[in-house]
Amino acid sequence: MAQAISAFLMFEGTAEVAMKLYISLFPGSEIKRIDRYGPGEAGAEGTVRVAEFSLGGYRLMCIDSPAKHAFTFTPSISLFVDCADEAEQTRAFEQLSQGGSVLMPLDNYGFSRRFVWLNDRFGVSWQLNLP
């Protein structure tokens, strides 16, 4: 049996909003399934117990954790995207950087003619590359 390996993102109440933003930015992306917390369960009713989505065909999973943690996302793990063209990269950069922070501004860094690294408003780190 082949293993399925996925990135797994843990949010605290914003998983669905984040997924909807992410799938709106890249072609071939969709929410595959969402299981929600029901009344009286550990998480807030209606939030994401577990969800699966794809970005450009790459499978990811996420949750809204009912437990508060002393940690969050870190740029040492990021989603690296080879964008199809400059328009896709610019759109993704503009949307993902709103309320976030830019770690490496959009520029030519020698290894890429157009590259940007940022943390979005949810804390997820993205490297957007134009090969």
Contacts in CASP RR format, 6 or more apart in sequence:
PFRMAT RR
TARGET T0000
AUTHOR 0000-0000-0000
METHOD contacts of the structure
MODEL  1
MAQAISAFLMFEGTAEVAMKLYISLFPGSEIKRIDRYGPGEAGAEGTVRV
AEFSLGGYRLMCIDSPAKHAFTFTPSISLFVDCADEAEQTRAFEQLSQGG
SVLMPLDNYGFSRRFVWLNDRFGVSWQLNLP
4 59 0 8 1.000
6 52 0 8 1.000
6 59 0 8 1.000
6 60 0 8 1.000
6 61 0 8 1.000
7 58 0 8 1.000
7 60 0 8 1.000
7 61 0 8 1.000
7 79 0 8 1.000
8 60 0 8 1.000
8 61 0 8 1.000
8 62 0 8 1.000
8 63 0 8 1.000
9 15 0 8 1.000
9 18 0 8 1.000
9 60 0 8 1.000
9 61 0 8 1.000
9 62 0 8 1.000
9 63 0 8 1.000
9 73 0 8 1.000
9 124 0 8 1.000
10 62 0 8 1.000
10 63 0 8 1.000
10 65 0 8 1.000
10 69 0 8 1.000
11 18 0 8 1.000
11 48 0 8 1.000
11 62 0 8 1.000
11 63 0 8 1.000
11 64 0 8 1.000
11 65 0 8 1.000
11 122 0 8 1.000
12 64 0 8 1.000
12 65 0 8 1.000
12 68 0 8 1.000
12 69 0 8 1.000
13 44 0 8 1.000
13 47 0 8 1.000
13 48 0 8 1.000
13 64 0 8 1.000
14 64 0 8 1.000
14 122 0 8 1.000
15 47 0 8 1.000
15 48 0 8 1.000
15 51 0 8 1.000
15 62 0 8 1.000
15 63 0 8 1.000
15 64 0 8 1.000
16 34 0 8 1.000
16 47 0 8 1.000
16 48 0 8 1.000
16 51 0 8 1.000
16 64 0 8 1.000
17 122 0 8 1.000
18 62 0 8 1.000
18 120 0 8 1.000
18 122 0 8 1.000
18 124 0 8 1.000
19 31 0 8 1.000
19 51 0 8 1.000
19 53 0 8 1.000
19 62 0 8 1.000
20 31 0 8 1.000
21 95 0 8 1.000
21 96 0 8 1.000
21 120 0 8 1.000
22 29 0 8 1.000
22 53 0 8 1.000
22 55 0 8 1.000
23 29 0 8 1.000
23 30 0 8 1.000
23 31 0 8 1.000
23 53 0 8 1.000
23 54 0 8 1.000
23 55 0 8 1.000
24 95 0 8 1.000
25 88 0 8 1.000
25 91 0 8 1.000
25 92 0 8 1.000
25 95 0 8 1.000
25 96 0 8 1.000
26 55 0 8 1.000
26 56 0 8 1.000
26 81 0 8 1.000
26 88 0 8 1.000
26 92 0 8 1.000
27 56 0 8 1.000
27 84 0 8 1.000
27 88 0 8 1.000
28 54 0 8 1.000
28 55 0 8 1.000
28 56 0 8 1.000
28 57 0 8 1.000
29 53 0 8 1.000
29 54 0 8 1.000
29 55 0 8 1.000
29 56 0 8 1.000
29 57 0 8 1.000
30 53 0 8 1.000
30 54 0 8 1.000
31 51 0 8 1.000
31 52 0 8 1.000
31 53 0 8 1.000
32 51 0 8 1.000
32 52 0 8 1.000
32 53 0 8 1.000
32 54 0 8 1.000
32 59 0 8 1.000
33 51 0 8 1.000
33 52 0 8 1.000
34 48 0 8 1.000
34 51 0 8 1.000
35 48 0 8 1.000
35 49 0 8 1.000
35 50 0 8 1.000
35 51 0 8 1.000
36 45 0 8 1.000
36 46 0 8 1.000
36 47 0 8 1.000
36 48 0 8 1.000
36 49 0 8 1.000
37 43 0 8 1.000
37 44 0 8 1.000
37 45 0 8 1.000
37 46 0 8 1.000
37 47 0 8 1.000
37 48 0 8 1.000
37 49 0 8 1.000
37 64 0 8 1.000
37 66 0 8 1.000
38 45 0 8 1.000
38 46 0 8 1.000
39 45 0 8 1.000
41 49 0 8 1.000
42 66 0 8 1.000
43 49 0 8 1.000
43 64 0 8 1.000
43 66 0 8 1.000
44 64 0 8 1.000
44 66 0 8 1.000
47 64 0 8 1.000
47 66 0 8 1.000
48 62 0 8 1.000
48 63 0 8 1.000
48 64 0 8 1.000
49 63 0 8 1.000
49 64 0 8 1.000
50 61 0 8 1.000
50 62 0 8 1.000
50 63 0 8 1.000
51 61 0 8 1.000
51 62 0 8 1.000
51 63 0 8 1.000
52 59 0 8 1.000
52 60 0 8 1.000
52 61 0 8 1.000
53 59 0 8 1.000
53 60 0 8 1.000
53 61 0 8 1.000
53 62 0 8 1.000
54 60 0 8 1.000
55 79 0 8 1.000
55 81 0 8 1.000
72 123 0 8 1.000
73 119 0 8 1.000
73 122 0 8 1.000
73 123 0 8 1.000
73 124 0 8 1.000
73 125 0 8 1.000
74 125 0 8 1.000
75 103 0 8 1.000
75 117 0 8 1.000
75 119 0 8 1.000
75 125 0 8 1.000
77 125 0 8 1.000
78 117 0 8 1.000
78 124 0 8 1.000
78 125 0 8 1.000
78 126 0 8 1.000
78 127 0 8 1.000
79 124 0 8 1.000
79 125 0 8 1.000
79 126 0 8 1.000
79 127 0 8 1.000
80 126 0 8 1.000
80 127 0 8 1.000
80 129 0 8 1.000
81 92 0 8 1.000
81 126 0 8 1.000
81 127 0 8 1.000
81 128 0 8 1.000
81 129 0 8 1.000
82 129 0 8 1.000
82 130 0 8 1.000
82 131 0 8 1.000
83 89 0 8 1.000
83 92 0 8 1.000
83 128 0 8 1.000
83 129 0 8 1.000
83 130 0 8 1.000
85 130 0 8 1.000
86 114 0 8 1.000
86 130 0 8 1.000
89 106 0 8 1.000
89 114 0 8 1.000
89 116 0 8 1.000
89 128 0 8 1.000
89 129 0 8 1.000
89 130 0 8 1.000
92 126 0 8 1.000
92 128 0 8 1.000
93 106 0 8 1.000
93 116 0 8 1.000
93 118 0 8 1.000
93 128 0 8 1.000
96 118 0 8 1.000
96 120 0 8 1.000
96 126 0 8 1.000
96 128 0 8 1.000
97 118 0 8 1.000
97 120 0 8 1.000
98 121 0 8 1.000
99 120 0 8 1.000
99 121 0 8 1.000
100 118 0 8 1.000
100 119 0 8 1.000
100 120 0 8 1.000
100 121 0 8 1.000
100 123 0 8 1.000
101 118 0 8 1.000
101 119 0 8 1.000
102 116 0 8 1.000
102 117 0 8 1.000
102 118 0 8 1.000
103 117 0 8 1.000
103 118 0 8 1.000
103 119 0 8 1.000
103 125 0 8 1.000
104 115 0 8 1.000
104 116 0 8 1.000
104 117 0 8 1.000
104 118 0 8 1.000
105 116 0 8 1.000
106 114 0 8 1.000
106 115 0 8 1.000
106 116 0 8 1.000
107 114 0 8 1.000
107 115 0 8 1.000
107 116 0 8 1.000
108 114 0 8 1.000
108 115 0 8 1.000
109 115 0 8 1.000
112 129 0 8 1.000
112 130 0 8 1.000
112 131 0 8 1.000
113 130 0 8 1.000
114 129 0 8 1.000
114 130 0 8 1.000
115 127 0 8 1.000
115 128 0 8 1.000
115 129 0 8 1.000
115 130 0 8 1.000
116 127 0 8 1.000
116 128 0 8 1.000
117 125 0 8 1.000
117 126 0 8 1.000
117 127 0 8 1.000
117 128 0 8 1.000
118 125 0 8 1.000
118 126 0 8 1.000
118 128 0 8 1.000
119 125 0 8 1.000
119 126 0 8 1.000
120 126 0 8 1.000
END
